[in-house]
């Protein structure tokens, strides 16, 4: 599966992919289509940073 590491990180951190898309200011549909093919390193880095930020916000709210 393409972008398996990104999907696994989101799942581990309990972050939904639509939340990542929202953080990146793109639609969830567009993000899902982007994930069909391996992302370039820069885009993957942005998505991973978004996952970490969302997870940190969730933990801070607890």
QUIQUINOR-V818368 format. One record per pair of residues at least 12 apart in sequence whose ideal C-beta (glycine too) atoms are under 10 Angstrom apart, sorted by the first residue. I is the first residue (numbers start at 1). J is the second residue. Records with the same first field share a line. If there is no record, write none. Layout:
I = J + J
//
This chain:
1 = 35 + 36 + 38
2 = 34 + 35 + 36 + 37 + 38 + 39
3 = 17 + 34 + 35 + 36 + 37 + 38 + 39 + 43 + 44 + 47
4 = 35 + 38
5 = 44 + 48
6 = 20 + 35 + 38 + 39 + 43 + 44 + 47 + 48 + 50 + 51
7 = 35 + 47 + 51
9 = 47 + 48 + 51 + 52 + 55
10 = 47 + 48 + 50 + 51 + 54 + 55
11 = 51
12 = 51 + 55
13 = 51 + 52 + 54 + 55 + 56 + 58 + 59
14 = 54 + 55 + 58 + 59
15 = 50 + 51 + 52 + 53 + 54 + 55 + 57 + 58
16 = 28 + 51 + 54
17 = 31 + 32 + 35 + 47 + 51
18 = 31 + 32
19 = 50 + 51 + 54 + 55 + 57 + 58
20 = 35 + 46 + 47 + 48 + 49 + 50 + 51 + 53 + 54
21 = 34 + 35 + 47 + 50
22 = 50 + 54
23 = 46 + 47 + 49 + 50 + 51 + 53 + 54 + 57
24 = 43 + 46 + 47 + 49 + 50
31 = 47
34 = 47
35 = 47
//
